[in-house]
Amino acid sequence: MIIQANQSKMFLFILTICAVNTVNVCSQGKFAKKMQTLILLHFVPDYWPNIVLMFADDLGYGDLPAYGHPTSYAPNLDRLANQGLLFTQFYVANPVCTPSRASLMTGRHVPRTGVYPGVFYPSSTGGLPLNETTIAEVLKTVGYNTGLVGKWHLGVGKQGMYLPTKQGFDEYYGIPYTHDMCPCVTCFYPKDPCYYSCDTQFVSCPLFKDDTLIEQPTDFVTLSERYTSQARNFISKSVHEAKPFFLYFAFHHTHNPQFASKKFRNTTIRGAFGDSLAELDWSVGEVMQQLRESGIENNTFVFFTSDNGPCLVHLLNGGSAGPLKCGKGTTYEGGQRVPAIAYWPSRIQVGRTSHLATTLDLLPTIASIVGAPLPNVTIDGVDISSIIFKGEKSNRNTFFYYATYCKPEIGVYAVRYEQFKAHYYTAGESNSGRNNHDLDCRPSAKETVHSPPLLYNLNEDLSEQYDLSKDPKYASILSKIYEIKVKFEANMIWRESEIKNKKDPSVEPCCNAGCTPFPECCSCT
């Protein structure tokens, strides 16, 4: 590992300094502290790369200009795509946000984490189990500062027991779940109401700083500016401390209801969704500008992607899956294939790649980059460094699709092997639209078993239109995929659900705990 090789260099460096000083000097506290700073300043820039992971919400495969959208405005993401590596076959582990984020953080499929079925709500008592190891906790083992700005959505729980600060993050600034789970008031400047009513039965959106609730309801008109300032300050502070850092910037954009500040309202020709995307892009640009100003852009691995496909039920405000079938909530391509861009000047294999990769792969890849040990559990991700740095094929040639409401008696819905995808079960989902032009996407398309499974060649048919399962020449492919499925499921251990039947209004974040009338009384600035 890179870091292991350079530990030897550090010891030689220390010994050289100590050789020209007395043992007493080398053991003195002041000298030791100066030595630590000097070593960090010398070695961190070359051997401890910073990690920036930016995660959009409900941004579809077809929403970015880099992926072909003709009216979206995202110049900063265009720059990352043009100077980085753009993935055309990148997947999330689940088609909705909570289980998708659990797999991102742990590198493990959702049955192993217990973060299923569906998503956490403000009244959920469960969360990502504390004995699961997150990317932040992996990086803490090798001395990284860790910070999260934005949406967590992996649980709050009683007395905040599942907040990010309990999961390896030194700092947290954000709303711990999706903002449509709060009563909506104003989304755009000056007093433009939200087009969507949101979940009015819960408390208003709580803004946390670390473990402390500091604002309720959250002012969304200024939220992105504050998030971005927080991200920049975290980078600047880490550089000042001469410590490598992991910044996880989890945007609320472009999830419904869309929102944006005065600076971005009515600035794009794509309407509310386009304005929201433009503000997200601005935040990306500000983070990149801070890396440049801090002199560390060339030593920072940046990765941008989305948590799942577009929420098509919201029509013009629902995003786009481009040429893919269906969207959020389904195991069709539109639900789980998402935009993804890797960026690292002089290190990344610039261009486009069609090699298979997933959010599950980010934890083992980041661990490999920094030389950190992997958790002593089953990791479903693989190291995709060969794709990112060499343009070569990775070890991944399979992917397993779990449904939004996955359950042990069903298991995986679909299996991908190389370019072939076999659907053993299909179902529509409300997030893909009650009036979707494709009947397969609608919630009225109930769970259906397929025997033989539907089979598609995704390299030639990314829209999943032409079923090959009845063609005899693909019999061997179906047999191979079935063997892969049986072997995988035989080794899958389902953890007890952290979501099912675990709700209690008393755990909803309220800055006036115990007040009445609840939840309206939960208000503070």
N, C-alpha and C positions, 0 to 999 in steps of 0.2 A: 504494500500500500504506500501511497505517496507520503502520508504523514509518518509512517514508521521509518521510512528511509531517512527522513529529515530529523527525526528525533536524535539519531546518531550524530548528525551534523551539529545539532544544538549542544549535545554533551561535549563535543570537541571544542565548540565555541566557548563554552563555560570554562572548560579546563584550560584553554589558552589564556583567558582573562585571569583566572585564578593563579596560573603559573607565574604571572608577573606581579602577584600580590601575595600577601601572607594568608595563611589559612584563616586567621582571625578576621581579616578584612572580608574574606569571601563568606564568612558565616554571619557577619553582622546584618541586622535587619534592614538598615538603610541601604546598604550595598546590595543585598539580595533583592530589594524592591526595585532598585535602579536596574539591576541585571535583568529582572523579569521584564521590565518595560523595554529595555534595549533589545532583548531577545525577540519580544513580540514585534517590535518595530522592524527588525531585520528579517524575521522569518514569516510573519503572517502574510505580507503582501505576496510572497511567492508560493507558500505551501499550505495556507489555510484559506481556501477560497470562501467568499461570502456566498450565501444562498438566498435568492429572492424568488418566492413562489407567489404568483398572482393568479387568483382564482375568481373567474366571473360567475355569475349566477343566471341560469336559464339562457345563456348565450348559445344560439344554435350553430350548427355546422355551416349554414349559409349566411350568417349575419355579418361577417367581416368583409371588407373590400378585398383582402388578401385571398379570401375563399370565393370571390366572385360576386359579392353583392354590389349592385350598380349605384345605389344611392346612400349607402352608409358612409359616414365620415370618421376615419380612424387613422390619421397620419402617423401617430406614434407606434401603433401596432403594425402599420405598414412598414415602418422602418425596422422594427424587430424582425418582421417576416423577411424583408429583403436582405438583411444583414445576418440573419440567423438561420435556423433550420425549421422549416414548416412541415408538420406532420399531416398526411392526408388520411391515415388510418389509425387514429388515436382514439382510445375508448375510456369511458368511466365504468366503474364496477357495478353501478346501479343507475337506473334512469330517474331517480329523484334524489334530492339534495342530502338529507341526513345520512342514509347508508352510503351514498357516494363519498361523502366527506370522511366517514369512518374508515373506508377503505383507502382513501388518499393518505390519511394520517398514519395508518398502521401497515399498509401493504398487504392487507388480508381481506379475503372475501367476506361479505357481510354475515354469513352463517357463523363464522368463527368468532366475530366480535359481539354477536347478539343484537346488533343495531339493525333490527328489522321487526315487523314489517312496517312500511310507511315511514313517517317522520316524527320527530319530537315536536310537541306543542308547549306553549308556556306553562301549562299545568302538568307536564310530564314529570314524573318523579325519577325516571331513569336517565341514563346517560352513557357515554362511551365508558366501559368499565375501566376503573383506575389501574387495573393490572395489565391493560393493553398498553403497548409502548408506541408512542407517537414519534414522528420525525423530529419534533422538538426535543424529546427525551433522548433520542439517539444522538443528536448533535450536542446536547449538554454533556455527554460523556467525554467529549473532546474539547470542552471549554468554550462553546459558543454562547453568545448572547442570543436570546430567542424572544421574538416579539410577534404578536398577532394584532392586526388592525382589521376590524370589520366583523363579518358574520361568522359565528362559531357553529351553531346548530348541532352540537353534539351533547346537549344537555346542560341544564343549570342545576336542577335537583334541590334537595333540602339544604338550606344555608349555603347555597352555591357550591356544593361539593363536586360538581362536574365542570366548573368553569375552566377556561384554558390555563389559568395559573396553577391548577391542580393536575395539569396534563403536560407539564414541561415548559410552559411559556413563562418567561420572566416578567413580561409585560403584556397587558391586554387592554385594548381600547376599542369598544364596539358594542353592537347589539347582539345578544347571544342566540337569536333565531331569526327567521325570515320576517321582514317588515310587513308582510300581508297578514301576519298573525296579531296585528295590533290595529285598533281603530284608526282609520285614516282621517286626517284633517286637511293638511296642505301638502301638496307634492311639488308644486312649482311656484316660483316667485311671480307676483307678490302674494296673492291669496287664491291661487288656482287650485281648486279642490281635486282630489284624486278621482279618477274615473271609476275606481273599483272600491266597493264598500269595506273590504277586508273583514277580519274576524272581530266583530264588535263585542263579543262576550268576554274577551280577555283584557288584561291591563294594557294601558298605552305603552308604546315602545320604550324599553329601558336602555339607557346608555351607560355602560360600565367603564370604569377605569380600574384595571386590575380586578379586585373583588368588590369594589365599591360602586353602588349605583349613584351616578352623579347628575343624571337628567332624565325627567319623565314628564310629559312625552318628549321624545327626541325631535329636534328641529331638523327636518330632512332638507330644507332649502339650503342649510349651511353644512350638512353632514359630510359631504364629499370633500369639501375644503378642509374640514377638521381632520378627517381620516388621513388625507394626503399630508397635511402638516405633521401629524403624528408619525406617519411612516418616514418622512424626511428627517424628523428629529431623532428617531430611533437609529437610523443609519449614521447620522452625524455624531451622535453620542457614542456609538460603538466604535467608530473610527477614532474618536478622541481618546477613548479608553484603550485603543490599540488591541481590540478584541474582534475576532471574526464573528459574524452574526448570521442568523436565520430570520428573515422577515417573511411572514406569511400574511399577504394582503388579500383578504377575502371580501370582494366587492358585494354590495347588495345589487348593484346594476348587473344585468338588465332585467331582474325579476320584477313582476308586476306588484303593485302599481309603480310605473316608472316615475322617477322624480329627477329634478335637476335644479341647479341654482340659477339665479338671474343671468349669469354669464352665458349659460347654454340653452336657456329656454327659447324656443322658436329660432334656433340657429341652423337647423338642418332641414333638408327637404323630406326627411323620413318621419317627421312627426315626433310624438312623445318618445317612442322607442329610440329613434335616431338621436334625439337630444340627450337621452340617458346614456346611450353608447358613446356619444361625443364626450360627455363628462368623464366616463370611465377611461376613455383614451387619454384625456388630459391628465388624469391621475397617474396613468402609466408613464406618460412623458415626464411628469414631475419627479417620479421615483428614479427614472433613468437620468434625469438632470442632476439629481442629488448624488448619484453614483459617480457621475463625471466630475462634479464640483469637489467631491471628496477624494478624487484621484484613484478610485478603486473599480471603475467600470471594467477594466481589463482583467480584474481578478474576482469577478462576480458571475456566478452561474445564475441566469435568469430563466424562469420557465413560466409561461402563461398558458392557461387553459380554462375550461368551463366545467361546472359540476354535472350538467346533464343537457339534454336537448331542449329545444324551445317549447314554451308553454302555449301551444297552438289554440287552446280554448279561448284565449284573449284576442284572437283575430289580429287586427292591425297592431295591437300592442303585445303580440305573442311571439315575435321572432320568426326565424326561418331556418328550416332544416335543409334548404337548398334542394339538391336532387334526391335526398334520402327519404325513406318511407316513414311516415308518422313522426312523432316527436316525444316530448317528455312523458315519462310514465310507462312507455312501451319498451319491449326488447327488440323492436325493429331498429334499423340502423339510426333513424332520426332521434331515437331516445338515448342512445349511448355513444354514438360516434360524434366527437366534438372537435372544435378547433384547438390546435396546440402549437406553440412556438417555443423553441429553445434558443437561447442567445448567450454567447460568451465570446467576445472579440478575440480573434487569433486562435481560439481553441475549438470552436464549433465547426462541424462540417457544413458550410453554408449551402443552402439550396432547399430542395424538397425531398421528402422521403415517403415512400409508400410502405415501408416496413411496419409491421404490427407492433404497437406499443400501447400501454395503458397507465392510468394513474396509480395502479398497484405497483408499477415499476419505479415510481419516483423515490420511495424510501430506500430500497436497496441500491439504486443508482447514486443517490446523494451520499449514502453511507460509503459507497465505493470511492466517490470523489474525494471525500475528506478523510478516509481511512478509519471510519468508526466501526465498531463491531455491530453486527446485526443482533436483534433480540433473539433469545433462545426459544423461539416458537416457530410454528409453520408460517413461512412467508410465501404468499402467492405471487408476489411480484418478482421480476428478474432484473438484473443489471442491464440496462440498455445503453451503457457507455459506448459500445461498439457502433451503435447507430449514430449517436450524437457526435462522437469525436473522430470516427473513422469512416463513416458512411457505409458500414458493413451491416449485414443482417445480424439480428440479435438471437438470443436463445429462445425467444418466444415464437411459437408457431400455433398456439392455441389460445382461445379465450372463451370464458363461460359466462353466459348472460343469466343473471338472476332477476326475477320480476320485482316490481315495487312491493307487492305483498307476498313475498316469497315464503314458502313453508316447506318443512322437511319432507312431507309426503309427496311433494311435487319435485323438489330439487331444481336443477337448472332448467330454464326454458329453452335455451338454444346453445349450440356449441359451434365455435368457429375453429376450423383446422386449415392452415394455410389460407387460400382464398375462398374456401368453401364454408358455408354456414348452413347448419341444419336446425330447423325449428321443431322441437318436440312438442312444445305448447306455444300457443299464441293467444293474445287477448288485446283488445283495445283498452283505452284508459281515458278518464275524464280530462286529464291535462292535455291530451292530444285533440280535443275538440268534439263536442257533441254533434256538430254539423260538418265535420271534416268531409271533404269530397271523397276520401278513401274510406269506405265502410269498415275496413279492417282496423282503422285507428280509433273509431268511436267507442265510447264505453258500452254501447249496445252490443259490441262484438265480444261476447263472453269467452271465458277461458275454454280453449278447444285443444284437444289432444290430437296429434297427427302421427299416424302409423301407416306407411313409413313417414318419417319427418319431411317437411318441406325442405328442399335443398336449393341453394342459390350460389352461383359463382360471383362473388362480390367484386372481383376484378373486372368482370365484363358486365355485371348487372347490379350496380350499387343501389338501385332503387327497389330491389327485391320483387321483380315483376314476373320472372320466368322460372317456374318451378321445374327442377331437373330430376326430381325423385323418381319419376316413372320411366326415365330413360335407362335401359339396361347397362349402358356403358359407365354409369356412375354408381353401380352397385358396390363396387369395391371401396369407393369413397365413403358411402353410407356405412359400410361395415367398419371401416377404419375409425370414423367419427364415433360410432357406437362404442367401440372398444375404449376409446379415449374417455368418453362420458362415464362408462361403467367404472373404470379405474379411478377417475377423479372423484366420483361420488362415494366410492368405497372408502376413501380416505378423508371424507369431509365429516367433521364433528360439529354438530349444530349446538351452539351455546343457547341457553335460555334467553328468550326475547327480553330486551331492555325497554321495549316500546309497548307491547301488547298489555292492555288492561292495567297500565301504571300511570294513573292521573290523580291529581289532588290540587284543587284550586289554591290551597294554602301555600304552594311552592312558587306561585307566579311572582316574579320580581316586583316588589312594591316598595317605594321609598318611604311610605308611611305605613309600615307593617302594622296590621291590626286595626286599620282605620275603617270607617264606614261613611257613606255606602260604598261597598267594594263592587267593581274595580274602579269606579269613577274617581274615588278619593286618592288614588295613587298618582299624585302629581307633585313635582318639585323641580326646581332649577338650581 
